[in-house]
Amino acid sequence: MILDWLAQAPVLLGAVLIVFLPGIAALYAVRMRGLALLATAPLFSTAATAIIAMVLGAARISWSPLSWGIASLTLVGLAVVLGRLMRGAQHERGDGGRRWLIPTALTIGIILGTWRLVSYISDPSGISQTNDAVFHMNAVRYILDTGDASSMHVNAVIGASSFYPAAWHGMVALIAMATGAAIPVAANMLTLVIGALIWTLGLAWLARAVTGSNTVAAYTAVLAGALQTFPLLMFQWGVLFPNALSTAMIPAAIGVLVTLPRWTGSARWATVARALLLVLVSVAALALAQPAGILPWAAITAVWLSGNILARRRALGPVVTVVAIVSLWGAVIGMWLGLSSGTSGSHWAPISGKLAAVVDVLLNGQVLIPFAFVISLLMLIGLVLAVRSPRLRWFAVAWAGISVLYLLVAAVGAPLIRNRVLGAWYADPYRIAALAPIVVIPLAALGLDGLVRLVARRLHRVESGAGALVGGMVVATVVMIVLILIRPVAMPAVTQGTYDRDSRYIAASDSYLSPDRRALLERLPEHVPAGARVLGNPSTGSGFGYFLSGVDVFPRTWSAPQSPQWRLLAQSLRDAASDPAVCAALKAYGDPEYVLDFGPGEEGPGRYVMPGMTDFAGQPGLQRVDSVGDASLWRITACAQ
């Protein structure tokens, strides 16, 4: 397995360059440096990539590494001009410390984060055996086929014309085009970049921005992948690639706003302009990856801003203080309600009682994940330290807010709450559970730092001595290694109260997309004429057909069409020779001449049993074209003109 992953190192390098290089160049030009530069670079690159895609799509210019590269260079050039006009520099607030500390911690954290993701995915060409993966893989294939990665157009892959955040899809397409990698490999390399690099760098910088401590930032980097809820869960459940990208960028986006007061040496107009531009880049990155990420970012930064306003209440006066705070939270609430009402609302019912949800939050056992006792103990120590420090108290409030959000999704069934408060996440407990590590991990790192200092004092050692630092790093690293080696990472199914047997990336004979089905889909071009459509039950993995073959396999998403014609086909397509209504129903889908038999399908969330799309052997009006094991391709001759 290791050799398979090492063979994909050039693809991983391509993914790293696409995600980091434009942002590093542009933000360096505006005088960001060090950890801040590395952490925020993906924000610029993501926003730029998605915006470039929309501009190129509107101009009918093909999406390619060349067109993206030229446009990115243009934006970097603009950043150079703005940097010279605005001047100034960001003053990184840290507690000094040894120069080896942050680089060492980041290296350990990135290696451990990569290890955990690689262990779960197993095969660099593996495909997530999940409902949402069907749409995401097909959307990347659509970009490669059409040369259009615009968020305004990518939904055309399923015949829709609405906005869909396509930053992730555009990046995967770029990686595939630039390196020649297959779509699954490109997607999995971007997964490593998101879960091991973007997340670790952003979280470490957030911890330093909040605490002013390089030591806490270092512990945060090492512990970044300690909780299953993020990043691992977002690559298990769904699979939620856009959510993972958006959530991974939230820490850096918070850091951008929290550190705005630390920019020095520029005129007032330049200070305001820089602040607006950096915030707009952050919002654009989150919105074009997955808009729901804007809400926790807005709420957490509003908590920080409220704390700053209250700290200056004597200078501002009571009226200005109240108006400022009410206006701030009014804007957050308005944004929250707007995004929630823009979705299809709640798709989930509560999954636990209130007391159980409180325990889950305190012990980080959301959505049936086994309790994280060590991290939770460190988190609770960190909470005590944060509450006792006026400068850190706002971060404890942020933890409380994220915790309440999970309590609502897990245990409150009121329609108003589920649709208006939780609607941006479809009231999905998995997506909301994934937000917890944003605040839990920095607090756990703060708790570890406090514990190490206490032990050092008891042993009559200098608090900031090398011995204490090394000891803390060793403890954090050992905790992570133990978690990776022995902690279960099975994906919990909260509605059934069960756990996955294996990784959802492992293809088996009974999996959603079995090796036989994948082999048959990959060779569809050998048997199906160009432009012809092939029908299939998407609950059997046939929905992956378009991305694997380029053939128009329909539907291209996990969801079957909700129409009388499709319901008839789902029940009776095998009777096409004896039921004239079948041929009439086929006309609604372009008179397709081919159909896949991958079995009847299965019941479950987003899955369907379609008895009319299986058992074609011996049926008149259907002719076998190809087969691999139990998977087969048939020609519909009963409706031939």
Sequence and secondary structure as in RCSB ss.txt:
>XXXX:A:sequence
MILDWLAQAPVLLGAVLIVFLPGIAALYAVRMRGLALLATAPLFSTAATAIIAMVLGAARISWSPLSWGIASLTL
VGLAVVLGRLMRGAQHERGDGGRRWLIPTALTIGIILGTWRLVSYISDPSGISQTNDAVFHMNAVRYILDTGDAS
SMHVNAVIGASSFYPAAWHGMVALIAMATGAAIPVAANMLTLVIGALIWTLGLAWLARAVTGSNTVAAYTAVLAG
ALQTFPLLMFQWGVLFPNALSTAMIPAAIGVLVTLPRWTGSARWATVARALLLVLVSVAALALAQPAGILPWAAI
TAVWLSGNILARRRALGPVVTVVAIVSLWGAVIGMWLGLSSGTSGSHWAPISGKLAAVVDVLLNGQVLIPFAFVI
SLLMLIGLVLAVRSPRLRWFAVAWAGISVLYLLVAAVGAPLIRNRVLGAWYADPYRIAALAPIVVIPLAALGLDG
LVRLVARRLHRVESGAGALVGGMVVATVVMIVLILIRPVAMPAVTQGTYDRDSRYIAASDSYLSPDRRALLERLP
EHVPAGARVLGNPSTGSGFGYFLSGVDVFPRTWSAPQSPQWRLLAQSLRDAASDPAVCAALKAYGDPEYVLDFGP
GEEGPGRYVMPGMTDFAGQPGLQRVDSVGDASLWRITACAQ
>XXXX:A:secstr
 HHHHHTTHHHHHHHHHHHHHHHHHHHHHTT  HHHHHHHHHHHHHHHHHHHHHHHHHHT   SHHHHHHHHHHH
HHHHHHHHHHH  EE        TTHHHHHHHHHHHHHHHHHHHHH STT    SHHHHHHHHHHHHHHHHS   
TTTGGGGGT  S    HHHHHHHHHHHHH   HHHHHHHHHHIIIIIIHHHHHHHHHHHHH  HHHHHHHHHHTT
  TTTTGGGGTSTT HHHHHHHHHHHHHHHHHHTGGGEESS HHHHHHHHHHHHHHHHHHHHHH GGGHHHHHHH
HHHHHHHHHHHTHHHH HHHHHHHHHHHHHHHHHHHHHHHHTS        S HHHHHHHHHHT GGG    HHH
HHHHHHHHHHHHH TTTHHHHHHHHHHHHHHHHHHH   HHIIIIISGGGTT HHHHHTTTHHHHHHHHHHHHHH
HHHHHHHHTT  TTSHHHHHHHHHHHHHHHHHHHHHS    EETTTTEE SS TT   TTSTT HHHHHHHHTGG
GTS TT EEE  GGGTGGGHHHHHSSEEE  SSS   SHHHHHHHHHGGGTTT HHHHHHHHTTT   EEEE  S
EEEETTEEE GGGS  TT TTEEEEEEETTEEEEEE TT  
